[in-house]
Amino acid sequence: MTTEMEIARSGRISDTVRCVAQREGIDAEVIREELAAGRLAIPANRVHLADNLAPAAVGRAVSVKINANIGASNVRSSLDEEIAKMKMAIDLGADAIMDLSTGSDLDEIRKRLIGACPVMFGTVPIYEVIVDRDVEDIDYATILKVIEKQAAQGVDFFTIHAGTLREHVALTAGRVCGIVSKGGALLAKWMLHHGRQNPMYEIFDDICDILREYDACFSIGDGLRPGCIADATDAAQIAELRTIGELTQRAWDKGCQVMVEGPGHVPFDQIQRNMELEAEICKNAPFYVLGPLVTDIAPGYDHITSAIGGTAAAFYGASFLCYVTPREHLGLPNLEDVRQGVIASKIAAHAADVGRGFPRAAERDRRLSEARSNLDWDKHLGEAMDPETARRMYTEACSQSTMPSDGRKDYCTMCGRRWCSVRINAEVREHLRAKTS
């Protein structure tokens, strides 16, 4: 079957492209051109698309998207809890979900999650490959079997750590944190044990054939991403990125769509250069970054360090932000951690869209500001990125204030009526209007 990329290259506009264009408020021909060039991806597995997926695009021509990671583990496995996390993330505006499950019945977990997921859905296949086997026992046939099975279930994008080559591993020897990617570490151990090249690299064309059959999207993983700011933009990271650039072209040649995964910890002053390097080496393939975190010293607040880096990354070139929760580096996130992680990442994505002048991005800001200026609390709270939290805080403030019995239409929960600058400004405006009429 013809893939979306091949349809776009032929000059035709598919129903999926039309759907994405309508969602973004952008001309469908722009989406088609960007998709044909590889600068935009629409991760939409044929199986998922035929069921409940509302397709979305990732690329510089469209709004910045965010992903939320969930997943049951051997430490704590509860499918119901992960479904609750997924639904909360989607309700708060997550554009994608990645299942990083490593425990329990992985097939059933994916089936249940995809069946309840209307947004693009990703996985890291090597997590299942190592179930019930040692790393050293991984073989090519098992890798392909797992990817084929997950694709048949409807997975839209796959993290494939094919760019981590045997010769790159030695470049991590002087790092502070070494190899922090789970997939990268597993493959490094396999290569050192067998004295052979990365199996994902060796069978990359076979993986392309599977993804092409389902029109699933690559998310070429950065197995050597920096795990602390001291390791950022080092020789290992850049060497892997150059291999990823090669693999990106190979996938495109097969008609497969590609996203490129990027660094996790980067000092603020290096973010722009990292975005420019990816654009140059990977020919502007959509860049998917984990954060990046701009400092290492904020455990418990890494959703904030991530939002700072994510805003800059998205402004300078990234198209897809993976959320980071407050519990990053400390433990598995609970529901409240998911809420905070999604909102922080949404703020970063939206701020970048506003900063780069993306059409319609600032319209919501204006609507909320007008409501705030008019002390229209219902509209003000309704336009908030997290209305539930905003409404809860407002209600608490109302209960603690001396609000008059005649209601709160023009009542400020911080200043009351007499001292409220917003209310005084309304009087000033009215005076100026009367003076000029």
Legacy VTK file of the C-alpha trace (Angstrom):
# vtk DataFile Version 3.0
C-alpha trace
ASCII
DATASET POLYDATA
POINTS 437 float
0.000 0.000 0.000
1.065 3.598 -0.590
2.166 5.559 2.475
1.081 9.074 3.383
4.548 10.326 2.504
4.369 8.727 -0.939
0.891 10.136 -1.554
2.202 13.586 -0.637
5.205 13.172 -2.938
2.886 12.340 -5.812
1.225 15.735 -5.383
-2.046 14.384 -4.016
-3.756 15.547 -0.830
-5.101 12.674 1.269
-8.062 12.745 3.638
-5.609 12.504 6.534
-3.738 15.598 5.343
-7.025 17.474 4.943
-8.022 16.512 8.490
-4.704 17.744 9.893
-4.880 20.973 7.882
-8.353 21.727 9.211
-7.249 21.058 12.768
-4.255 23.406 12.426
-6.035 26.087 10.429
-3.415 25.768 7.677
-3.794 25.254 3.937
-3.717 21.547 3.081
-1.160 22.129 0.334
1.309 23.419 2.936
0.856 20.222 4.967
1.310 18.112 1.830
4.516 19.907 0.830
6.032 19.624 4.309
5.110 15.941 4.553
6.573 15.180 1.124
9.836 16.878 2.121
10.085 15.007 5.427
9.870 18.229 7.438
6.518 17.107 8.873
5.228 13.752 10.094
1.715 12.458 10.711
2.161 9.408 12.969
-1.006 7.480 12.135
-0.861 3.694 11.935
-3.469 2.393 9.470
-4.950 0.161 12.199
-5.300 2.968 14.757
-6.506 5.428 12.126
-9.288 3.047 11.123
-10.400 2.814 14.747
-10.334 5.873 17.029
-7.290 7.990 16.096
-7.723 11.696 15.360
-4.570 12.324 13.270
-2.170 15.128 14.182
0.988 16.489 12.610
4.446 17.163 14.029
6.666 19.727 12.332
7.633 23.388 12.175
4.700 24.272 9.909
2.222 23.316 12.647
1.794 23.967 16.360
4.277 22.417 18.797
3.017 19.093 20.136
3.627 17.400 23.493
3.886 13.774 24.548
3.109 12.167 27.913
4.876 8.970 28.981
3.002 6.348 30.978
3.544 2.667 31.640
3.240 -0.166 34.117
6.514 -1.518 35.511
7.896 -4.367 37.545
8.083 -1.930 40.464
4.443 -0.917 40.253
1.968 -2.369 37.763
-1.629 -1.212 37.591
-3.291 -1.000 34.189
-6.253 0.934 35.584
-3.897 3.556 37.018
-2.063 3.911 33.706
-5.360 4.301 31.836
-6.360 6.996 34.332
-3.035 8.773 33.728
-3.530 8.556 29.976
-7.047 9.969 30.121
-5.952 12.800 32.386
-3.043 13.653 30.087
-5.302 13.710 27.027
-7.956 15.772 28.815
-5.268 18.323 29.705
-4.137 18.567 26.089
-1.426 15.956 25.507
-1.086 15.314 21.778
0.539 11.895 22.146
0.958 9.053 24.602
3.967 6.764 24.892
3.596 3.418 26.628
6.861 2.566 28.376
5.470 -0.500 30.159
7.965 -3.133 31.221
5.802 -5.277 33.483
2.691 -7.447 33.480
0.914 -8.542 30.259
2.322 -6.086 27.719
0.029 -7.200 24.889
-3.082 -6.633 26.986
-1.740 -3.313 28.281
-1.197 -2.020 24.736
-4.540 -3.329 23.534
-6.407 -1.574 26.342
-4.436 1.655 26.049
-4.690 1.977 22.264
-8.383 1.119 22.411
-8.937 4.110 24.695
-6.441 6.462 23.015
-7.665 8.947 20.360
-4.219 10.579 20.018
-1.012 9.248 18.467
0.481 6.388 20.437
4.138 5.354 20.692
6.260 2.587 22.196
9.886 1.545 22.694
9.929 -2.028 21.305
13.196 -3.060 22.958
11.422 -2.890 26.325
9.352 -5.888 25.279
12.244 -7.575 23.480
14.096 -8.087 26.779
11.084 -9.523 28.643
11.920 -13.066 29.860
15.386 -12.987 28.306
18.828 -11.615 29.098
20.151 -8.730 27.050
22.813 -10.974 25.554
20.113 -13.306 24.194
18.413 -10.707 21.999
18.354 -11.783 18.356
17.270 -10.127 15.122
14.196 -12.318 14.636
12.822 -11.431 18.078
13.257 -7.702 17.463
11.368 -7.872 14.169
8.644 -10.091 15.642
7.977 -7.651 18.486
7.871 -4.636 16.158
5.541 -6.432 13.751
3.203 -7.423 16.596
3.079 -3.917 18.046
2.492 -2.391 14.613
-0.395 -4.789 14.051
-1.908 -3.551 17.328
-1.910 0.024 16.013
1.208 1.704 17.434
1.706 4.979 15.550
5.373 5.725 16.248
8.295 3.615 17.419
11.432 4.636 19.258
14.140 2.662 17.466
17.664 3.126 18.845
19.375 2.330 15.556
21.852 5.223 15.623
23.832 4.007 18.643
26.749 2.283 16.952
29.398 0.035 18.456
32.132 2.586 17.753
30.172 5.307 19.576
30.075 3.502 22.915
33.736 4.184 23.717
33.055 7.920 23.315
30.942 7.822 26.502
33.819 6.646 28.715
34.646 10.109 30.018
31.067 11.170 30.668
29.761 12.084 34.086
26.563 10.047 33.665
27.522 7.672 30.867
24.613 6.162 28.929
21.293 7.094 30.567
18.912 5.896 27.862
17.557 2.471 28.792
17.463 1.417 25.145
20.945 2.788 24.516
22.380 1.024 27.562
20.804 -2.312 26.642
22.146 -2.171 23.097
25.596 -1.055 24.284
25.744 -4.090 26.554
24.629 -6.362 23.682
27.290 -4.952 21.330
30.082 -5.275 23.875
29.079 -8.850 24.673
28.834 -10.004 21.052
31.499 -7.778 19.544
29.030 -6.909 16.786
27.216 -3.878 15.426
23.899 -2.616 16.799
21.238 -5.100 15.653
18.738 -2.251 15.156
21.172 -0.686 12.684
21.862 -3.986 10.947
18.162 -4.741 10.316
17.041 -1.142 9.807
15.770 -1.827 6.287
13.667 -4.732 7.577
12.194 -2.457 10.241
11.415 0.074 7.507
9.468 -2.607 5.638
7.305 -3.319 8.701
6.620 0.338 9.446
5.870 0.996 5.795
3.258 -1.781 5.743
1.332 -0.079 8.566
2.391 3.475 7.667
3.770 3.849 11.176
6.386 6.491 11.949
9.968 6.191 13.122
11.040 8.110 16.195
14.747 7.412 15.838
15.974 7.209 19.405
18.998 8.977 20.837
20.513 6.180 22.884
23.477 8.410 23.747
21.547 11.487 24.832
23.220 13.451 27.625
21.930 12.626 31.106
23.405 15.725 32.714
24.396 19.162 31.490
28.118 18.272 31.774
27.674 15.652 29.026
25.690 17.836 26.622
26.731 18.271 22.988
29.690 15.932 23.380
31.367 13.719 20.771
29.143 10.705 21.515
25.902 12.658 21.123
26.988 14.261 17.831
28.413 11.045 16.380
25.113 9.300 17.013
23.189 12.240 15.535
25.182 11.911 12.296
24.213 8.248 12.068
20.603 9.215 12.746
20.835 11.623 9.811
21.889 8.721 7.583
19.062 6.541 8.878
16.535 9.336 8.363
17.341 9.425 4.661
17.203 5.625 4.410
13.737 5.606 5.968
12.536 8.391 3.671
13.828 6.431 0.684
11.537 3.595 1.793
8.536 5.934 2.053
8.575 5.944 5.858
7.984 9.023 7.987
10.590 10.015 10.565
10.901 11.986 13.767
14.308 12.407 15.409
14.693 12.180 19.172
16.909 14.724 20.886
18.796 15.452 24.079
17.537 15.381 27.642
19.912 17.669 29.601
21.327 20.756 27.872
22.558 24.045 29.364
20.402 26.927 28.199
23.193 28.492 26.134
23.628 25.280 24.092
19.974 24.716 23.177
19.890 26.825 20.025
23.041 25.129 18.674
21.571 21.680 19.373
18.427 22.531 17.434
20.478 23.891 14.533
22.692 20.794 14.425
19.700 18.490 14.168
18.167 20.586 11.397
21.438 20.535 9.461
22.329 16.864 9.947
18.821 15.394 9.706
17.559 17.727 6.961
14.880 19.350 9.119
13.139 16.124 10.127
10.787 16.908 13.063
12.796 17.081 16.293
11.402 15.401 19.431
13.162 16.434 22.648
12.980 15.199 26.232
12.788 18.542 27.985
15.560 19.475 27.661
16.405 20.084 31.312
18.608 23.153 31.717
19.998 22.264 35.142
20.498 19.081 37.150
19.913 20.417 40.667
16.107 20.542 40.873
14.820 17.042 41.742
11.133 17.429 42.511
10.889 20.432 40.197
12.192 18.997 36.940
8.900 19.776 35.203
9.974 23.414 35.622
13.579 22.954 34.439
12.130 21.012 31.515
9.604 23.726 30.633
12.362 26.332 30.564
14.431 24.240 28.181
11.405 23.096 26.197
10.323 26.656 25.484
13.752 27.515 24.082
14.034 24.236 22.163
10.629 24.684 20.534
11.372 28.318 19.713
14.661 27.406 18.036
13.530 24.346 16.104
11.992 21.441 18.044
8.478 20.379 17.050
7.631 17.824 19.730
8.232 18.038 23.500
8.210 15.010 25.769
6.875 15.999 29.148
8.884 15.663 32.342
7.095 15.270 35.674
8.161 16.553 39.104
9.105 12.973 39.984
11.654 12.622 37.161
14.821 10.926 38.505
12.981 10.119 41.766
10.252 7.574 41.018
7.256 6.670 38.885
4.748 9.526 38.492
1.305 9.493 40.085
-1.785 11.230 38.724
-0.888 14.632 40.166
2.635 14.361 38.762
1.152 13.650 35.332
-1.057 16.725 35.635
1.874 18.972 36.503
4.085 17.460 33.823
1.520 17.898 31.052
0.665 21.471 32.037
4.321 22.511 32.284
5.003 21.046 28.849
1.864 22.632 27.359
2.970 26.005 28.701
6.368 25.559 27.047
4.830 24.535 23.710
2.317 27.372 23.742
4.885 29.972 24.771
7.113 28.871 21.890
4.208 29.039 19.430
3.446 32.582 20.580
7.115 33.541 20.392
7.566 32.250 16.849
4.390 33.981 15.681
2.459 30.834 14.874
-0.996 31.788 13.510
-3.755 31.888 16.137
-1.358 31.008 18.972
-1.930 34.220 20.954
-5.700 34.348 20.406
-6.416 32.434 23.598
-4.099 34.723 25.571
-6.052 37.714 24.303
-9.417 36.158 25.191
-8.264 35.406 28.725
-6.722 38.866 29.120
-9.908 40.567 27.971
-11.904 38.499 30.454
-9.425 39.346 33.227
-9.617 43.034 32.342
-13.413 42.870 32.563
-13.384 40.846 35.811
-15.305 38.182 33.899
-14.299 35.303 36.143
-16.227 32.552 34.353
-14.584 33.286 31.012
-11.229 33.936 32.678
-11.239 30.517 34.342
-12.660 28.790 31.265
-9.754 29.959 29.094
-7.124 28.737 31.586
-4.813 25.950 30.447
-5.815 23.982 33.554
-9.335 25.245 34.381
-9.797 22.770 37.213
-6.781 24.020 39.157
-7.534 27.682 38.397
-11.150 27.294 39.516
-10.121 25.498 42.707
-7.694 28.290 43.635
-10.254 30.962 42.805
-12.936 29.240 44.886
-10.518 28.987 47.834
-9.736 32.688 47.500
-13.447 33.534 47.438
-14.079 31.532 50.586
-11.253 33.338 52.407
-12.158 36.875 51.322
-14.789 39.336 52.471
-16.792 39.088 49.286
-20.032 41.061 49.484
-23.357 39.285 49.317
-24.275 40.913 46.003
-21.972 38.573 44.087
-18.517 38.623 42.559
-19.051 40.002 39.076
-16.634 42.899 39.597
-14.951 41.681 42.774
-11.205 41.044 42.868
-10.183 38.160 45.130
-6.828 39.858 45.798
-7.763 43.522 46.193
-11.484 43.551 46.897
-13.273 46.395 45.153
-11.770 49.592 46.467
-8.120 48.843 45.702
-8.474 46.764 42.553
-6.487 48.292 39.667
-8.597 46.398 37.132
-11.801 47.902 38.498
-10.231 51.376 38.759
-8.975 51.053 35.185
-12.536 50.338 34.045
-13.590 53.627 35.643
-10.689 55.420 33.918
-11.696 53.957 30.568
-15.283 55.030 31.076
-14.133 58.552 31.935
-11.943 58.703 28.799
-14.770 57.469 26.608
-17.142 60.048 28.043
-14.572 62.785 27.507
-14.068 61.948 23.818
-17.748 61.391 22.961
LINES 1 438
437 0 1 2 3 4 5 6 7 8 9 10 11 12 13 14 15 16 17 18 19 20 21 22 23 24 25 26 27 28 29 30 31 32 33 34 35 36 37 38 39 40 41 42 43 44 45 46 47 48 49 50 51 52 53 54 55 56 57 58 59 60 61 62 63 64 65 66 67 68 69 70 71 72 73 74 75 76 77 78 79 80 81 82 83 84 85 86 87 88 89 90 91 92 93 94 95 96 97 98 99 100 101 102 103 104 105 106 107 108 109 110 111 112 113 114 115 116 117 118 119 120 121 122 123 124 125 126 127 128 129 130 131 132 133 134 135 136 137 138 139 140 141 142 143 144 145 146 147 148 149 150 151 152 153 154 155 156 157 158 159 160 161 162 163 164 165 166 167 168 169 170 171 172 173 174 175 176 177 178 179 180 181 182 183 184 185 186 187 188 189 190 191 192 193 194 195 196 197 198 199 200 201 202 203 204 205 206 207 208 209 210 211 212 213 214 215 216 217 218 219 220 221 222 223 224 225 226 227 228 229 230 231 232 233 234 235 236 237 238 239 240 241 242 243 244 245 246 247 248 249 250 251 252 253 254 255 256 257 258 259 260 261 262 263 264 265 266 267 268 269 270 271 272 273 274 275 276 277 278 279 280 281 282 283 284 285 286 287 288 289 290 291 292 293 294 295 296 297 298 299 300 301 302 303 304 305 306 307 308 309 310 311 312 313 314 315 316 317 318 319 320 321 322 323 324 325 326 327 328 329 330 331 332 333 334 335 336 337 338 339 340 341 342 343 344 345 346 347 348 349 350 351 352 353 354 355 356 357 358 359 360 361 362 363 364 365 366 367 368 369 370 371 372 373 374 375 376 377 378 379 380 381 382 383 384 385 386 387 388 389 390 391 392 393 394 395 396 397 398 399 400 401 402 403 404 405 406 407 408 409 410 411 412 413 414 415 416 417 418 419 420 421 422 423 424 425 426 427 428 429 430 431 432 433 434 435 436
